[in-house]
Every structure is written in C-alpha cells, then in structure tokens.
Amino acid sequence: MKVLIIEDEFHAAKRLKKLLLELRPEINIQNTIDSVEDAVEWLQKHAQLDLIFMDIQLADGLSFEIFKHIDIEIPVIFTTAYDQYTLRAFKVNSIDYLLKPIEQEELQSAINKYEQLQQKAAQGFDMESLRQVLGHFQPQKTYKQRFLLKQGQGWQYLLVNKVAYLYSEDSLTFAVDDNNKRHLINSSLEQLHEELDPDQFFRINRAQIIHLPAIHRVESWFNHRVRIYLNKDSKIEHVVSRNRVKAFKEWLDK
C-alpha cells in the first residue's frame, strides 16, 4: 500500500509513521509533506497512491485548500485535533478521521475500513460529497494560551489567564500580569487581537487590550467615553475610545 502523510507537526508525523509500520509493515510511505503548497505540487507529479493521511491545519493554511487546486481521487483519512462531534460530517462514503493524539486501535479501525472497501470494490471515494462537506465545515479556532518570555539567558512563560491587560508603546508590546508586573511580548497588538479569545479580551482603543476577569470597576466618562479600573488596588485609568464604547458594552453584556 502506497501512503502519503500530509502533516506539519514533526512528532505527530513521526508517531503516525511508527504506528502505520507496526500495523502494516508492508506499507510504503511515499513522503511526508507539511504544507498546502508542497502537497499540491507533489500530488500533481505523483498520482499513484492508495491512501492519504491528511492533517487539517497545516503550516500555510487548512488542508481543504488542496482540493481547490487539484482533483484528488484517492481515499483520505483526516488526522486532526478538532472536536469529534463537529467532524461527524466527514464520515462521507467511508472516508474516516482520527483525533490526535492518534491511538493504535483507532488507526487499526480506519485501515481495516479502507481495506474492506477495497476488497468489496465499494462505491469508492466520492469527491463531490467531500466538497459539499468542506463547503460547510468551519473548524473550531484555538486561542493563545501562554506567552514565551526572555529572562536573562533563558526563557520563561506567562499564562494568558494571568494577564490583566496588554498595551503598545514606542513600537513595543507589553503584557501586564495580575501582580502589575510588566513583560515584553514579541507580538504586535494587531497580532494579539487575532490570537486572543474575544470572549475574554477586548481592544478598548488602538493601544490597549484588556482581560475581562481583571476588570474591577467601569465608569462613564466625559465625551461619551468609558473608563475602566483593572484589579482592586490599581489607580490606573484605562479609557475606552468613543467609537468602541458601544461594542464594549455589548461585549460585557454577552
């Protein structure tokens, strides 16, 4: 059996290879690819495959993009960390999926299913059904959990849930924790705005993002603006810009 692995996590790819060879020593793993672009290029030149193991989130985007660039008539088993209930729709014409971390029993079951289909010459790989599923599927987004911090000659990390607010100053970005200690962050505020959970973090103006649990008091202020005090003992005012007040109130009222 000729197999292609499309996976951008080194250890996940290594584990999958190990499990495959343990279950089917005769398997011929043709290649391991970590991006949409490289997968499209490789598949255009190598059509003789039996099965593809395909991660959803790759180095340069979702693997669904591969199907937009090339027609794939090869069975695909998705390997993903996304929720299994959301992914029930992927069980179309016996195309299976595996949740990470991949367990040997689940992998065995998926391979058995593929082999049974081959033996029975079943309906085969229905590309049109898969396209319909892909058109409606929206994977759950994961948000940043911690920040890597430079500490002297080493590194430490700061948990996101310990952050009271973040701000930018002189082209630098800082996180202030719940002990009012400042940390330099290697990301722009724009990047953080996309990476942080919007249910927990709100950008109150161009230079500040606040964390919901840190809010101690909210007051009306002049010119239809709002000011916020974070943490019980803090005397620092954080002002919500006028054009963000309505959205801020809606965010608090969820």
VOVEX-453493 format. One record per residue (C-alpha): x, y, z; residue in three letters; residue number from 1. Coordinates in nm, 2 decimals, always signed. Last residue first. Example, Ala and Ser with C-alpha at 12.3 -4.5 7.8 and 13.67 -1.06 7.14 Angstrom:
(pt (+1.37,-0.11,+0.71),'SER',2) (pt (+1.23,-0.45,+0.78),'ALA',1) 
//
This chain:
(pt (-2.29,+3.87,+2.64),'LYS',254) (pt (-2.34,+4.21,+2.82),'ASP',253) (pt (-1.98,+4.30,+2.87),'LEU',252) (pt (-1.91,+4.26,+2.49),'TRP',251) (pt (-2.22,+4.46,+2.41),'GLU',250) (pt (-2.09,+4.74,+2.64),'LYS',249) (pt (-1.75,+4.73,+2.47),'PHE',248) (pt (-1.91,+4.74,+2.12),'ALA',247) (pt (-2.10,+5.05,+2.21),'LYS',246) (pt (-1.79,+5.22,+2.37),'VAL',245) (pt (-1.55,+5.14,+2.08),'ARG',244) (pt (-1.60,+5.46,+1.88),'ASN',243) (pt (-1.55,+5.67,+2.19),'ARG',242) (pt (-1.23,+5.51,+2.29),'SER',241) (pt (-1.24,+5.30,+2.61),'VAL',240) (pt (-1.01,+5.46,+2.86),'VAL',239) (pt (-0.79,+5.27,+3.10),'HIS',238) (pt (-0.74,+5.46,+3.43),'GLU',237) (pt (-0.45,+5.34,+3.65),'ILE',236) (pt (-0.53,+5.35,+4.03),'LYS',235) (pt (-0.50,+4.98,+4.07),'SER',234) (pt (-0.59,+4.83,+4.41),'ASP',233) (pt (-0.89,+4.62,+4.31),'LYS',232) (pt (-0.78,+4.50,+3.97),'ASN',231) (pt (-0.84,+4.69,+3.65),'LEU',230) (pt (-1.00,+5.03,+3.66),'TYR',229) (pt (-1.20,+5.12,+3.34),'ILE',228) (pt (-1.30,+5.45,+3.18),'ARG',227) (pt (-1.59,+5.50,+2.94),'VAL',226) (pt (-1.64,+5.76,+2.67),'ARG',225) (pt (-1.94,+5.97,+2.59),'HIS',224) (pt (-1.73,+6.30,+2.59),'ASN',223) (pt (-1.67,+6.27,+2.96),'PHE',222) (pt (-1.65,+5.95,+3.15),'TRP',221) (pt (-1.89,+5.67,+3.25),'SER',220) (pt (-1.74,+5.43,+3.49),'GLU',219) (pt (-1.64,+5.06,+3.49),'VAL',218) (pt (-1.48,+4.90,+3.80),'ARG',217) (pt (-1.28,+4.59,+3.88),'HIS',216) (pt (-1.20,+4.45,+3.54),'ILE',215) (pt (-0.92,+4.18,+3.56),'ALA',214) (pt (-1.15,+3.89,+3.48),'PRO',213) (pt (-1.23,+4.05,+3.14),'LEU',212) (pt (-0.88,+4.10,+3.01),'HIS',211) (pt (-0.79,+4.43,+2.85),'ILE',210) (pt (-0.63,+4.52,+2.51),'ILE',209) (pt (-0.47,+4.86,+2.48),'GLN',208) (pt (-0.30,+5.08,+2.22),'ALA',207) (pt (-0.57,+5.14,+1.95),'ARG',206) (pt (-0.85,+5.15,+2.20),'ASN',205) (pt (-1.06,+4.92,+2.41),'ILE',204) (pt (-0.94,+4.60,+2.25),'ARG',203) (pt (-1.13,+4.33,+2.43),'PHE',202) (pt (-1.01,+4.00,+2.57),'PHE',201) (pt (-1.21,+3.71,+2.73),'GLN',200) (pt (-1.48,+3.64,+2.48),'ASP',199) (pt (-1.25,+3.75,+2.20),'PRO',198) (pt (-1.00,+3.47,+2.28),'ASP',197) (pt (-0.66,+3.60,+2.20),'LEU',196) (pt (-0.47,+3.53,+1.87),'GLU',195) (pt (-0.64,+3.79,+1.64),'GLU',194) (pt (-0.61,+4.09,+1.88),'HIS',193) (pt (-0.26,+3.96,+1.97),'LEU',192) (pt (-0.15,+4.00,+1.61),'GLN',191) (pt (-0.27,+4.36,+1.59),'GLU',190) (pt (-0.11,+4.43,+1.93),'LEU',189) (pt (+0.22,+4.33,+1.78),'SER',188) (pt (+0.40,+4.02,+1.91),'SER',187) (pt (+0.72,+3.95,+2.09),'ASN',186) (pt (+0.59,+4.05,+2.44),'ILE',185) (pt (+0.79,+4.25,+2.70),'LEU',184) (pt (+0.66,+4.18,+3.05),'HIS',183) (pt (+0.52,+4.43,+3.31),'ARG',182) (pt (+0.44,+4.33,+3.66),'LYS',181) (pt (+0.10,+4.45,+3.80),'ASN',180) (pt (+0.05,+4.14,+4.00),'ASN',179) (pt (-0.23,+4.04,+3.77),'ASP',178) (pt (+0.01,+4.05,+3.48),'ASP',177) (pt (+0.09,+4.34,+3.25),'VAL',176) (pt (+0.17,+4.23,+2.89),'ALA',175) (pt (+0.39,+4.47,+2.68),'PHE',174) (pt (+0.42,+4.55,+2.31),'THR',173) (pt (+0.69,+4.77,+2.16),'LEU',172) (pt (+0.66,+5.02,+1.88),'SER',171) (pt (+0.71,+5.31,+2.12),'ASP',170) (pt (+0.43,+5.18,+2.35),'GLU',169) (pt (+0.18,+4.90,+2.29),'SER',168) (pt (-0.06,+4.76,+2.56),'TYR',167) (pt (-0.17,+4.44,+2.71),'LEU',166) (pt (-0.40,+4.39,+3.01),'TYR',165) (pt (-0.46,+4.18,+3.32),'ALA',164) (pt (-0.26,+3.88,+3.21),'VAL',163) (pt (-0.27,+3.57,+3.44),'LYS',162) (pt (-0.51,+3.39,+3.21),'ASN',161) (pt (-0.27,+3.42,+2.92),'VAL',160) (pt (-0.01,+3.21,+3.11),'LEU',159) (pt (+0.34,+3.37,+3.12),'LEU',158) (pt (+0.63,+3.16,+3.01),'TYR',157) (pt (+1.00,+3.16,+3.09),'GLN',156) (pt (+1.32,+3.17,+2.89),'TRP',155) (pt (+1.69,+3.17,+2.95),'GLY',154) (pt (+2.00,+3.39,+2.93),'GLN',153) (pt (+1.83,+3.68,+3.11),'GLY',152) (pt (+1.46,+3.61,+3.11),'GLN',151) (pt (+1.30,+3.61,+2.76),'LYS',150) (pt (+0.93,+3.55,+2.78),'LEU',149) (pt (+0.72,+3.30,+2.58),'LEU',148) (pt (+0.35,+3.39,+2.61),'PHE',147) (pt (+0.07,+3.15,+2.70),'ARG',146) (pt (-0.27,+3.00,+2.59),'GLN',145) (pt (-0.33,+3.16,+2.26),'LYS',144) (pt (-0.67,+3.07,+2.10),'TYR',143) (pt (-0.80,+2.77,+1.91),'THR',142) (pt (-1.05,+2.81,+1.64),'LYS',141) (pt (-1.31,+2.55,+1.58),'GLN',140) (pt (-1.31,+2.43,+1.23),'PRO',139) (pt (-1.58,+2.57,+0.99),'GLN',138) (pt (-1.73,+2.30,+0.77),'PHE',137) (pt (-2.00,+2.39,+0.52),'HIS',136) (pt (-1.80,+2.40,+0.20),'GLY',135) (pt (-1.59,+2.11,+0.31),'LEU',134) (pt (-1.89,+1.89,+0.35),'VAL',133) (pt (-2.01,+1.97,-0.01),'GLN',132) (pt (-1.66,+1.91,-0.14),'ARG',131) (pt (-1.65,+1.57,+0.03),'LEU',130) (pt (-1.98,+1.47,-0.13),'SER',129) (pt (-1.84,+1.57,-0.47),'GLU',128) (pt (-1.52,+1.37,-0.42),'MET',127) (pt (-1.70,+1.05,-0.36),'ASP',126) (pt (-1.42,+0.80,-0.30),'PHE',125) (pt (-1.54,+0.45,-0.38),'GLY',124) (pt (-1.88,+0.29,-0.40),'GLN',123) (pt (-1.74,-0.04,-0.29),'ALA',122) (pt (-1.50,-0.26,-0.46),'ALA',121) (pt (-1.56,-0.52,-0.18),'LYS',120) (pt (-1.19,-0.57,-0.12),'GLN',119) (pt (-1.10,-0.20,-0.15),'GLN',118) (pt (-1.38,-0.11,+0.09),'LEU',117) (pt (-1.27,-0.37,+0.34),'GLN',116) (pt (-0.91,-0.24,+0.32),'GLU',115) (pt (-1.02,+0.12,+0.39),'TYR',114) (pt (-1.23,+0.01,+0.69),'LYS',113) (pt (-0.95,-0.20,+0.83),'ASN',112) (pt (-0.71,+0.10,+0.80),'ILE',111) (pt (-0.95,+0.32,+0.99),'ALA',110) (pt (-1.00,+0.05,+1.26),'SER',109) (pt (-0.63,+0.00,+1.30),'GLN',108) (pt (-0.58,+0.37,+1.34),'LEU',107) (pt (-0.84,+0.38,+1.61),'GLU',106) (pt (-0.68,+0.10,+1.80),'GLU',105) (pt (-0.33,+0.25,+1.76),'GLN',104) (pt (-0.43,+0.58,+1.92),'GLU',103) (pt (-0.37,+0.91,+1.74),'ILE',102) (pt (-0.32,+1.20,+1.97),'PRO',101) (pt (-0.50,+1.34,+1.79),'LYS',100) (pt (-0.84,+1.25,+1.65),'LEU',99) (pt (-0.86,+1.02,+1.35),'LEU',98) (pt (-1.09,+1.06,+1.06),'TYR',97) (pt (-1.26,+0.83,+0.81),'ASP',96) (pt (-1.38,+0.84,+0.45),'ILE',95) (pt (-1.64,+0.57,+0.45),'SER',94) (pt (-1.87,+0.73,+0.19),'ASN',93) (pt (-1.89,+1.05,+0.39),'VAL',92) (pt (-1.78,+1.03,+0.76),'LYS',91) (pt (-1.66,+1.39,+0.75),'PHE',90) (pt (-1.99,+1.51,+0.88),'ALA',89) (pt (-1.91,+1.36,+1.22),'ARG',88) (pt (-1.63,+1.62,+1.24),'LEU',87) (pt (-1.82,+1.86,+1.46),'THR',86) (pt (-1.88,+1.58,+1.71),'TYR',85) (pt (-1.51,+1.47,+1.70),'GLN',84) (pt (-1.38,+1.80,+1.81),'ASP',83) (pt (-1.07,+1.92,+1.62),'TYR',82) (pt (-0.72,+1.77,+1.69),'ALA',81) (pt (-0.70,+1.63,+1.34),'THR',80) (pt (-0.60,+1.34,+1.12),'THR',79) (pt (-0.81,+1.30,+0.82),'PHE',78) (pt (-0.82,+0.97,+0.63),'ILE',77) (pt (-0.83,+1.04,+0.26),'VAL',76) (pt (-0.92,+0.80,-0.03),'PRO',75) (pt (-0.76,+0.89,-0.36),'ILE',74) (pt (-0.94,+1.06,-0.65),'GLU',73) (pt (-0.80,+1.40,-0.57),'ILE',72) (pt (-0.87,+1.68,-0.81),'ASP',71) (pt (-0.62,+1.96,-0.76),'ILE',70) (pt (-0.61,+2.33,-0.66),'HIS',69) (pt (-0.93,+2.36,-0.46),'LYS',68) (pt (-0.88,+2.02,-0.30),'PHE',67) (pt (-0.55,+2.13,-0.16),'ILE',66) (pt (-0.73,+2.43,+0.01),'GLU',65) (pt (-0.90,+2.19,+0.24),'PHE',64) (pt (-0.56,+2.13,+0.40),'SER',63) (pt (-0.62,+2.45,+0.60),'LEU',62) (pt (-0.34,+2.71,+0.60),'GLY',61) (pt (+0.03,+2.76,+0.54),'ASP',60) (pt (+0.19,+2.52,+0.80),'ALA',59) (pt (-0.10,+2.28,+0.80),'LEU',58) (pt (-0.43,+2.26,+1.00),'GLN',57) (pt (-0.65,+1.97,+0.87),'ILE',56) (pt (-0.40,+1.68,+0.89),'ASP',55) (pt (-0.42,+1.44,+0.59),'MET',54) (pt (-0.34,+1.07,+0.58),'PHE',53) (pt (-0.36,+0.98,+0.21),'ILE',52) (pt (-0.43,+0.63,+0.07),'LEU',51) (pt (-0.35,+0.42,-0.24),'ASP',50) (pt (-0.12,+0.64,-0.43),'LEU',49) (pt (+0.00,+0.66,-0.79),'GLN',48) (pt (-0.07,+1.02,-0.88),'ALA',47) (pt (+0.27,+1.16,-0.81),'HIS',46) (pt (+0.36,+1.48,-1.00),'LYS',45) (pt (+0.05,+1.69,-0.93),'GLN',44) (pt (+0.04,+1.54,-0.59),'LEU',43) (pt (+0.38,+1.68,-0.50),'TRP',42) (pt (+0.30,+2.03,-0.61),'GLU',41) (pt (-0.04,+2.04,-0.43),'VAL',40) (pt (+0.12,+1.89,-0.11),'ALA',39) (pt (+0.41,+2.15,-0.13),'ASP',38) (pt (+0.16,+2.44,-0.14),'GLU',37) (pt (-0.07,+2.30,+0.13),'VAL',36) (pt (+0.22,+2.25,+0.37),'SER',35) (pt (+0.39,+1.98,+0.58),'ASP',34) (pt (+0.46,+1.69,+0.35),'ILE',33) (pt (+0.57,+1.34,+0.45),'THR',32) (pt (+0.65,+1.11,+0.15),'ASN',31) (pt (+0.60,+0.77,-0.01),'GLN',30) (pt (+0.52,+0.57,+0.30),'ILE',29) (pt (+0.52,+0.21,+0.16),'ASN',28) (pt (+0.32,-0.01,+0.39),'ILE',27) (pt (+0.44,-0.37,+0.42),'GLU',26) (pt (+0.50,-0.34,+0.79),'PRO',25) (pt (+0.12,-0.29,+0.84),'ARG',24) (pt (+0.02,-0.23,+1.20),'LEU',23) (pt (+0.37,-0.15,+1.33),'GLU',22) (pt (+0.46,+0.04,+1.01),'LEU',21) (pt (+0.14,+0.25,+1.05),'LEU',20) (pt (+0.20,+0.32,+1.42),'LEU',19) (pt (+0.56,+0.44,+1.36),'LYS',18) (pt (+0.46,+0.66,+1.07),'LYS',17) (pt (+0.18,+0.82,+1.27),'LEU',16) (pt (+0.41,+0.88,+1.56),'ARG',15) (pt (+0.67,+1.05,+1.34),'LYS',14) (pt (+0.40,+1.27,+1.17),'ALA',13) (pt (+0.27,+1.38,+1.51),'ALA',12) (pt (+0.62,+1.45,+1.64),'HIS',11) (pt (+0.70,+1.67,+1.34),'PHE',10) (pt (+0.37,+1.86,+1.33),'GLU',9) (pt (+0.31,+1.97,+0.97),'ASP',8) (pt (+0.12,+1.67,+0.85),'GLU',7) (pt (+0.03,+1.54,+0.50),'ILE',6) (pt (+0.12,+1.17,+0.50),'ILE',5) (pt (+0.12,+0.98,+0.17),'LEU',4) (pt (+0.07,+0.61,+0.15),'VAL',3) (pt (+0.14,+0.34,-0.10),'LYS',2) (pt (+0.00,+0.00,+0.00),'MET',1) 
//
